[in-house]
């Protein structure tokens, strides 16, 4: 991807995120949501004028799709970077429709608008979020035989040299 293909958007998650997993286990997980980007301009006499917002469809695949679905909620401030693509289709009534989409390669909360909590993904973890509860369900890790929570704890000690300096560990449902 060249720098000329890059687009960075700052706005809010405008819809609920939809996450699709392939039924047969082949292919990649896909996530989609609409993002609203406010616009304004400075008028000749120096005052700011609000303009109609722009709406974009944000699309992501694989681990980014999974992480976005677990982290982002409608209304939250977000920054998305990706490649803009034009998407066209014929709807059920035979009308030609189009939209500007962003194939995201990274996304996250806009930290200029609030704080966020980072949780590193651990191999072997299974995440569920049937009611936007952000519940983390663990299962045995395929490597080492320990639980995912234990593996994450050990990894955290290795990264920080074993001194957590009073950092709290979030609770993990078993």
C-alpha positions as CSV (number, residue, x, y, z in Angstrom):
1,X,0.0,0.0,0.0
2,X,1.4,3.4,-0.9
3,X,0.9,6.5,1.1
4,X,-1.4,7.9,-1.6
5,X,-3.8,5.0,-0.9
6,X,-4.0,5.8,2.8
7,X,-7.0,7.5,4.4
8,X,-7.3,8.3,8.1
9,X,-10.8,9.1,9.4
10,X,-11.7,10.5,12.8
11,X,-15.4,10.3,13.8
12,X,-17.9,8.2,15.7
13,X,-19.2,4.6,15.3
14,X,-22.6,5.3,13.7
15,X,-24.1,1.8,13.8
16,X,-23.9,-1.4,15.6
17,X,-21.0,-3.5,14.3
18,X,-21.8,-6.7,12.5
19,X,-19.4,-9.6,12.7
20,X,-19.6,-12.5,10.3
21,X,-17.7,-15.8,10.7
22,X,-17.5,-18.3,7.9
23,X,-19.8,-21.3,8.6
24,X,-17.5,-23.9,7.2
25,X,-14.5,-22.6,9.1
26,X,-12.8,-21.5,5.8
27,X,-12.1,-17.9,5.0
28,X,-11.7,-15.0,7.4
29,X,-13.9,-13.3,9.9
30,X,-15.5,-10.1,8.6
31,X,-16.7,-7.0,10.4
32,X,-18.6,-4.0,9.1
33,X,-20.0,-0.8,10.5
34,X,-20.9,2.7,9.4
35,X,-18.9,5.6,10.7
36,X,-20.0,9.3,10.8
37,X,-17.4,12.0,10.3
38,X,-18.4,15.5,11.2
39,X,-17.4,18.3,8.9
40,X,-17.1,22.1,9.4
41,X,-15.5,25.0,7.5
42,X,-14.4,28.5,8.4
43,X,-16.5,31.1,6.7
44,X,-15.1,34.3,5.1
45,X,-15.7,36.3,8.3
46,X,-13.9,33.8,10.5
47,X,-16.8,31.9,12.1
48,X,-17.0,28.1,11.9
49,X,-20.0,26.6,10.1
50,X,-21.2,23.0,10.5
51,X,-21.7,21.1,7.3
52,X,-23.5,17.8,6.7
53,X,-21.5,14.9,8.1
54,X,-20.0,12.2,5.8
55,X,-20.8,8.6,6.3
56,X,-18.4,5.8,5.5
57,X,-18.7,2.0,5.6
58,X,-15.7,0.5,7.5
59,X,-14.8,-3.1,6.7
60,X,-12.2,-5.3,8.3
61,X,-11.1,-8.9,8.2
62,X,-9.4,-11.4,10.4
63,X,-8.1,-10.5,13.9
64,X,-8.8,-6.8,13.3
65,X,-12.4,-7.6,12.7
66,X,-12.6,-9.7,15.9
67,X,-10.9,-7.1,18.0
68,X,-13.1,-4.3,16.6
69,X,-16.3,-6.2,17.3
70,X,-15.1,-6.7,20.9
71,X,-13.9,-3.2,21.5
72,X,-16.1,-0.7,19.6
73,X,-19.7,0.3,20.3
74,X,-22.2,2.6,18.6
75,X,-21.5,6.3,19.5
76,X,-17.9,5.9,20.6
77,X,-15.2,8.1,19.1
78,X,-12.9,6.2,16.7
79,X,-10.0,6.7,14.4
80,X,-9.7,4.4,11.4
81,X,-6.9,4.1,8.9
82,X,-7.3,2.1,5.7
83,X,-7.7,2.1,1.9
84,X,-10.7,3.8,0.4
85,X,-12.7,1.8,-2.1
86,X,-15.9,2.5,-4.1
87,X,-18.5,-0.2,-3.7
88,X,-21.4,-0.5,-6.1
89,X,-24.3,-2.9,-6.3
90,X,-27.8,-3.3,-7.6
91,X,-30.4,-3.4,-4.9
92,X,-33.6,-5.6,-4.8
93,X,-35.6,-2.9,-6.7
94,X,-33.0,-2.9,-9.5
95,X,-31.6,0.5,-8.5
96,X,-27.8,1.0,-8.8
97,X,-26.4,1.9,-5.3
98,X,-23.0,2.9,-4.2
99,X,-21.0,3.8,-1.1
100,X,-17.5,4.9,-0.2
101,X,-16.0,2.2,2.0
102,X,-12.7,2.0,3.9
103,X,-10.9,-1.3,4.0
104,X,-9.3,-0.8,7.5
105,X,-5.9,-2.0,8.4
106,X,-6.0,-0.4,11.9
107,X,-8.6,1.2,14.1
108,X,-9.1,2.2,17.7
109,X,-10.7,4.6,20.1
110,X,-10.0,8.3,19.7
111,X,-7.9,8.9,22.8
112,X,-8.3,12.7,22.2
113,X,-11.9,12.2,23.3
114,X,-11.5,9.7,26.3
115,X,-9.6,6.8,27.7
116,X,-9.4,3.2,26.6
117,X,-8.2,-0.1,28.1
118,X,-5.9,-2.4,26.1
119,X,-6.1,-6.2,26.4
120,X,-3.5,-8.2,24.5
121,X,-5.0,-11.1,22.5
122,X,-3.7,-14.5,23.7
123,X,-3.6,-17.6,21.5
124,X,-6.3,-20.0,22.5
125,X,-8.7,-17.4,23.9
126,X,-12.4,-17.5,23.0
127,X,-14.3,-14.3,23.2
128,X,-18.1,-14.0,23.5
129,X,-20.2,-10.9,23.5
130,X,-23.8,-11.9,23.0
131,X,-25.1,-8.9,25.0
132,X,-22.3,-6.3,24.8
133,X,-21.0,-7.5,28.1
134,X,-17.4,-7.9,26.9
135,X,-17.2,-11.3,28.7
136,X,-13.9,-13.1,28.1
137,X,-14.3,-16.8,28.2
138,X,-11.1,-18.8,28.5
139,X,-10.2,-22.3,27.4
140,X,-6.9,-24.2,27.7
141,X,-4.1,-22.8,25.6
142,X,-2.9,-25.1,22.8
143,X,0.7,-24.4,23.9
144,X,1.9,-25.2,27.4
145,X,-1.3,-26.7,28.8
146,X,-2.0,-23.7,31.1
147,X,-5.1,-21.6,31.0
148,X,-5.2,-18.5,28.8
149,X,-5.5,-16.3,31.8
150,X,-2.3,-17.8,33.3
151,X,-0.5,-17.5,29.9
152,X,-1.5,-13.8,29.8
153,X,-0.3,-13.3,33.4
154,X,3.1,-14.9,32.6
155,X,3.5,-12.8,29.4
156,X,2.7,-9.7,31.4
157,X,5.4,-10.5,33.9
158,X,7.9,-11.2,31.1
159,X,7.1,-7.9,29.4
160,X,7.4,-5.8,32.6
161,X,10.3,-7.8,34.1
162,X,8.0,-9.4,36.8
163,X,7.3,-6.1,38.6
164,X,3.7,-5.2,37.9
165,X,4.1,-2.0,40.1
166,X,0.6,-2.3,41.5
167,X,-1.2,-2.8,38.2
168,X,-4.6,-4.4,38.5
169,X,-5.5,-7.5,36.5
170,X,-9.0,-7.5,35.1
171,X,-11.2,-10.4,36.1
172,X,-11.6,-13.2,33.6
173,X,-14.7,-15.4,33.6
174,X,-13.8,-19.1,33.8
